[in-house]
């Protein structure tokens, strides 16, 4: 699951854990045989444990958006309603709240409710030929695609074959070689080459890094997962996955975390299951300042003490 961070600056950054998807003009439309509708409620509680009111306090909350062909937001309600909408370099949208008037020993609650339709998507990989798009192949923080070890692994795994076959080789390598565990800190792709365990952020980051090292465009998503009897024991609600850009196909979804077991391997390769709900695109959105889903800043930090005591999600399936 995406990570939790605490940075003790004069302000505090706390995590409790785009560009709209592009398709090639020559790519066939993906098949969407199933749509699921969800009611989602996100609740955030900020508690002032100190003895003073902060001079300044801001909360940024990433908002779920309509992203074709994956999901459509049919309704959204945000409380309190005194917020400003912002957009980052990826096209992610945020509600920015100013809670400077936060009395000591009180709690402020933010509630956001959505109704969202999510599509299942199958991709036809039978014609994996054509050009790749520009971009999405550069190394970045936590996606160290220029790391010599990662470059060597990518080269060894993809000497021949189509780009779709190379992508599958990278996907299988991640599933075969990483050991799943929950990590509190954010490590990224390079750290998986050691002996530490990995969670969804590392699984997605390594697959992106291997793909970018081989010139295959890849992008990272964080969101939430509707858990059922098949997934509740193998994942968390807060989740990360990715898209690879495949010639003749366009952007194709991959979830190497849920696909880490052999019995699930085919199901999560080039198949977007309608239990995935995107919140943000990008491994390092600037607005989140190294966090996921939310960022919280307040000051002065030496005389006030404010914490986010809860970030919860309720996800109800409205229809099958």
FIKE-388010 format. One record per residue (C-alpha): residue in one letter; chain; z, y, x. Coordinates in nm, 3 decimals, m for minus. Example, Ala and Ser with C-alpha at 12.3 -4.5 7.8 and 13.67 -1.06 7.14 Angstrom:
BEGIN
   r   c        zz        yy        xx
   A   A     0.780    m0.450     1.230
   S   A     0.714    m0.106     1.367
END
This chain:
BEGIN
   r   c        zz        yy        xx
   X   A     0.000     0.000     0.000
   X   A    m0.049     0.360     0.119
   X   A     0.241     0.489     0.323
   X   A     0.548     0.710     0.296
   X   A     0.594     0.996     0.542
   X   A     0.869     1.251     0.602
   X   A     0.817     1.540     0.844
   X   A     1.129     1.758     0.907
   X   A     0.962     2.093     0.969
   X   A     1.077     2.428     0.832
   X   A     0.905     2.276     0.531
   X   A     0.906     1.911     0.440
   X   A     0.605     1.691     0.373
   X   A     0.684     1.384     0.170
   X   A     0.468     1.100     0.049
   X   A     0.610     0.849    m0.191
   X   A     0.294     0.596    m0.120
   X   A    m1.515     1.374    m0.222
   X   A    m1.781     1.390    m0.259
   X   A    m1.882     1.217    m0.578
   X   A    m2.028     0.875    m0.500
   X   A    m2.385     0.909    m0.383
   X   A    m2.656     0.652    m0.439
   X   A    m2.992     0.616    m0.274
   X   A    m3.282     0.729    m0.490
   X   A    m3.437     0.388    m0.423
   X   A    m3.127     0.188    m0.513
   X   A    m3.123    m0.006    m0.839
   X   A    m2.860     0.081    m1.095
   X   A    m2.561    m0.153    m1.060
   X   A    m2.477    m0.390    m1.343
   X   A    m2.171    m0.290    m1.547
   X   A    m2.098    m0.579    m1.785
   X   A    m1.739    m0.486    m1.867
   X   A    m1.546    m0.165    m1.931
   X   A    m1.168    m0.146    m1.961
   X   A    m0.973     0.147    m2.101
   X   A    m0.627     0.242    m1.975
   X   A    m0.351     0.482    m2.064
   X   A    m0.192     0.604    m1.740
   X   A     0.126     0.803    m1.699
   X   A     0.228     0.944    m1.361
   X   A     0.577     1.090    m1.326
   X   A     0.720     1.281    m1.029
   X   A     1.084     1.391    m1.003
   X   A     1.193     1.668    m0.763
   X   A     1.568     1.701    m0.714
   X   A     1.739     2.002    m0.554
   X   A     2.040     1.849    m0.377
   X   A     2.124     2.173    m0.198
   X   A     2.336     2.474    m0.280
   X   A     2.057     2.732    m0.295
   X   A     1.731     2.801    m0.471
   X   A     1.431     2.769    m0.234
   X   A     1.240     3.079    m0.133
   X   A     0.921     2.883    m0.184
   X   A     0.837     2.536    m0.311
   X   A     0.494     2.388    m0.377
   X   A     0.378     2.049    m0.498
   X   A     0.019     1.928    m0.480
   X   A    m0.072     1.630    m0.697
   X   A    m0.407     1.454    m0.663
   X   A    m0.574     1.420    m1.003
   X   A    m0.778     1.126    m1.125
   X   A    m1.137     1.235    m1.194
   X   A    m1.451     1.094    m1.350
   X   A    m1.651     0.926    m1.072
   X   A    m1.981     0.765    m1.164
   X   A    m2.038     0.473    m1.188
   X   A    m1.677     0.367    m1.147
   X   A    m1.464     0.554    m1.398
   X   A    m1.461     0.816    m1.672
   X   A    m1.159     1.031    m1.757
   X   A    m1.159     1.069    m2.133
   X   A    m0.843     1.278    m2.160
   X   A    m0.586     1.439    m1.933
   X   A    m0.257     1.615    m2.008
   X   A    m0.050     1.785    m1.736
   X   A     0.309     1.905    m1.780
   X   A     0.429     2.164    m1.695
   X   A     0.109     2.355    m1.760
   X   A     0.163     2.636    m1.507
   X   A    m0.051     2.499    m1.224
   X   A    m0.362     2.590    m1.026
   X   A    m0.656     2.354    m0.974
   X   A    m0.781     2.305    m0.618
   X   A    m1.060     2.100    m0.462
   X   A    m1.070     1.965    m0.106
   X   A    m1.352     1.881     0.135
   X   A    m1.412     1.541    m0.029
   X   A    m1.426     1.679    m0.380
   X   A    m1.079     1.549    m0.466
   X   A    m0.903     1.766    m0.725
   X   A    m0.536     1.869    m0.718
   X   A    m0.287     2.042    m0.944
   X   A    m0.081     2.286    m0.735
   X   A     0.262     2.376    m0.876
   X   A     0.487     2.661    m0.763
   X   A     0.851     2.561    m0.815
   X   A     1.025     2.839    m0.619
   X   A     1.271     2.894    m0.904
   X   A     1.443     2.555    m0.871
   X   A     1.821     2.588    m0.922
   X   A     2.065     2.375    m0.720
   X   A     2.165     2.035    m0.863
   X   A     1.871     2.025    m1.104
   X   A     1.564     1.806    m1.144
   X   A     1.207     1.915    m1.212
   X   A     0.974     1.657    m1.362
   X   A     0.596     1.655    m1.352
   X   A     0.415     1.427    m1.595
   X   A     0.043     1.361    m1.604
   X   A    m0.116     1.137    m1.867
   X   A    m0.471     1.007    m1.875
   X   A    m0.698     0.790    m2.081
   X   A    m0.954     0.638    m1.846
   X   A    m1.245     0.397    m1.886
   X   A    m1.317     0.182    m1.579
   X   A    m1.635    m0.019    m1.526
   X   A    m1.677    m0.357    m1.366
   X   A    m1.973    m0.341    m1.126
   X   A    m2.186    m0.618    m0.979
   X   A    m2.431    m0.543    m0.697
   X   A    m2.757    m0.727    m0.632
   X   A    m2.775    m0.802    m0.258
   X   A    m3.101    m0.999    m0.274
   X   A    m3.307    m0.710    m0.136
   X   A    m3.093    m0.573     0.147
   X   A    m3.369    m0.369     0.308
   X   A    m3.440    m0.001     0.344
   X   A    m3.290     0.310     0.496
   X   A    m2.927     0.407     0.531
   X   A    m2.792     0.748     0.435
   X   A    m2.676     1.000     0.692
   X   A    m2.307     1.044     0.756
   X   A    m1.997     0.833     0.696
   X   A    m2.022     0.670     1.041
   X   A    m1.802     0.895     1.259
   X   A    m1.462     0.789     1.395
   X   A    m1.158     0.970     1.259
   X   A    m0.782     0.942     1.251
   X   A    m0.685     0.583     1.158
   X   A    m1.052     0.475     1.157
   X   A    m1.111     0.434     1.530
   X   A    m1.469     0.311     1.515
   X   A    m1.535     0.427     1.874
   X   A    m1.249     0.218     2.013
   X   A    m1.398    m0.020     2.277
   X   A    m1.226    m0.325     2.128
   X   A    m1.352    m0.247     1.779
   X   A    m1.703    m0.179     1.909
   X   A    m1.699    m0.512     2.095
   X   A    m1.582    m0.706     1.791
   X   A    m1.848    m0.544     1.573
   X   A    m2.118    m0.626     1.829
   X   A    m2.008    m0.988     1.860
   X   A    m1.999    m1.036     1.483
   X   A    m2.341    m0.890     1.409
   X   A    m2.603    m0.999     1.664
   X   A    m2.861    m1.081     1.396
   X   A    m2.910    m1.083     1.022
   X   A    m2.943    m0.820     0.754
   X   A    m2.698    m0.535     0.713
   X   A    m2.554    m0.713     0.409
   X   A    m2.492    m1.022     0.623
   X   A    m2.334    m0.808     0.893
   X   A    m2.109    m0.644     0.634
   X   A    m2.001    m0.987     0.510
   X   A    m1.922    m1.095     0.867
   X   A    m1.694    m0.791     0.909
   X   A    m1.532    m0.853     0.570
   X   A    m1.463    m1.218     0.657
   X   A    m1.325    m1.121     0.999
   X   A    m1.073    m0.886     0.839
   X   A    m0.965    m1.149     0.588
   X   A    m0.936    m1.420     0.852
   X   A    m0.756    m1.224     1.122
   X   A    m0.511    m0.983     0.958
   X   A    m0.169    m1.087     0.832
   X   A    m0.060    m0.913     0.514
   X   A     0.272    m0.729     0.505
   X   A     0.399    m0.396     0.373
   X   A     0.408    m0.124     0.639
   X   A     0.614     0.188     0.577
   X   A     0.418     0.384     0.838
   X   A     0.047     0.454     0.856
   X   A    m0.112     0.268     1.146
   X   A    m0.486     0.244     1.089
   X   A    m0.759     0.021     1.228
   X   A    m0.677     0.019     1.599
   X   A    m0.319    m0.099     1.543
   X   A    m0.442    m0.416     1.371
   X   A    m0.570    m0.539     1.708
   X   A    m0.208    m0.603     1.810
   X   A     0.044    m0.839     1.657
   X   A     0.172    m0.622     1.373
   X   A     0.116    m0.705     1.009
   X   A    m0.123    m0.508     0.791
   X   A    m0.134    m0.384     0.436
   X   A    m0.415    m0.243     0.224
   X   A    m0.459     0.072     0.432
   X   A    m0.507    m0.130     0.751
   X   A    m0.735    m0.385     0.582
   X   A    m0.959    m0.110     0.449
   X   A    m0.944     0.095     0.770
   X   A    m1.045    m0.195     0.994
   X   A    m1.338    m0.294     0.774
   X   A    m1.455     0.068     0.770
   X   A    m1.413     0.098     1.149
   X   A    m1.611    m0.221     1.219
   X   A    m1.886    m0.110     0.981
   X   A    m1.911     0.241     1.124
   X   A    m1.913     0.098     1.478
   X   A    m2.226    m0.093     1.372
   X   A    m2.383     0.213     1.207
   X   A    m2.307     0.112     0.847
   X   A    m2.182     0.407     0.637
   X   A    m1.839     0.344     0.489
   X   A    m1.587     0.546     0.290
   X   A    m1.221     0.499     0.202
   X   A    m1.050     0.521    m0.137
   X   A    m0.688     0.533    m0.244
   X   A    m0.590     0.475    m0.600
   X   A    m0.390     0.255    m0.831
   X   A    m0.432    m0.106    m0.930
   X   A    m0.366    m0.250    m1.273
   X   A    m0.168    m0.562    m1.189
   X   A    m0.192    m0.881    m1.394
   X   A    m0.092    m1.243    m1.340
   X   A    m0.365    m1.286    m1.076
   X   A    m0.282    m0.982    m0.863
   X   A     0.086    m0.897    m0.917
   X   A     0.197    m1.128    m0.634
   X   A    m0.065    m1.020    m0.381
   X   A    m0.080    m0.639    m0.408
   X   A     0.104    m0.323    m0.508
   X   A     0.016    m0.066    m0.774
   X   A    m0.061     0.193    m0.503
   X   A    m0.366     0.052    m0.330
   X   A    m0.656     0.123    m0.093
   X   A    m1.011    m0.014    m0.072
   X   A    m1.357     0.102     0.034
   X   A    m1.730     0.131    m0.022
   X   A    m2.002     0.025     0.222
   X   A    m2.351     0.170     0.194
   X   A    m2.600    m0.117     0.190
   X   A    m2.980    m0.063     0.204
   X   A    m3.154    m0.144    m0.121
   X   A    m2.816    m0.146    m0.292
   X   A    m2.639     0.186    m0.236
   X   A    m2.263     0.217    m0.230
   X   A    m2.099    m0.122    m0.285
   X   A    m1.727    m0.170    m0.338
   X   A    m1.519    m0.401    m0.118
   X   A    m1.152    m0.494    m0.138
   X   A    m1.062    m0.691     0.176
   X   A    m0.693    m0.691     0.085
   X   A    m0.735    m0.878    m0.243
   X   A    m1.013    m1.081    m0.080
   X   A    m0.802    m1.194     0.214
   X   A    m0.751    m1.540     0.066
   X   A    m1.044    m1.783     0.069
   X   A    m1.020    m1.838    m0.306
   X   A    m1.069    m1.464    m0.366
   X   A    m1.313    m1.391    m0.085
   X   A    m1.638    m1.385    m0.283
   X   A    m1.482    m1.213    m0.585
   X   A    m1.397    m0.892    m0.400
   X   A    m1.708    m0.860    m0.183
   X   A    m1.967    m0.628    m0.339
   X   A    m1.789    m0.648    m0.674
   X   A    m1.591    m0.363    m0.829
   X   A    m1.330    m0.514    m1.056
   X   A    m1.218    m0.290    m1.345
   X   A    m0.853    m0.294    m1.240
   X   A    m0.921    m0.039    m0.961
   X   A    m0.868     0.328    m1.048
   X   A    m0.968     0.586    m0.786
   X   A    m0.734     0.877    m0.716
   X   A    m0.871     1.014    m0.386
   X   A    m1.159     0.959    m0.147
   X   A    m1.116     0.998     0.229
   X   A    m0.877     0.865     0.490
   X   A    m0.739     1.209     0.580
   X   A    m0.783     1.467     0.300
   X   A    m0.664     1.802     0.434
   X   A    m0.472     1.902     0.121
   X   A    m0.250     1.594     0.143
   X   A    m0.151     1.669     0.506
   X   A    m0.122     1.305     0.607
   X   A     0.028     1.186     0.279
   X   A    m0.111     0.999    m0.019
   X   A    m0.131     1.108    m0.383
   X   A     0.106     1.405    m0.342
   X   A     0.228     1.660    m0.087
   X   A     0.551     1.857    m0.118
   X   A     0.647     2.168     0.083
   X   A     0.951     2.393     0.055
   X   A     1.150     2.639     0.265
   X   A     1.389     2.736     0.408
   X   A     1.467     2.382     0.517
   X   A     1.800     2.462     0.680
   X   A     1.975     2.581     0.363
   X   A     1.807     2.385     0.085
   X   A     1.758     2.013     0.038
   X   A     1.493     1.903    m0.208
   X   A     1.355     1.552    m0.234
   X   A     1.102     1.364    m0.441
   X   A     1.326     1.101    m0.593
   X   A     1.053     0.923    m0.787
   X   A     0.678     0.878    m0.803
   X   A     0.605     0.626    m1.075
   X   A     0.294     0.498    m1.249
   X   A     0.274     0.335    m1.591
   X   A    m0.062     0.169    m1.658
   X   A    m0.130     0.020    m2.000
   X   A    m0.448    m0.169    m2.085
   X   A    m0.572    m0.040    m2.421
   X   A    m0.853    m0.286    m2.478
   X   A    m1.008    m0.588    m2.309
END
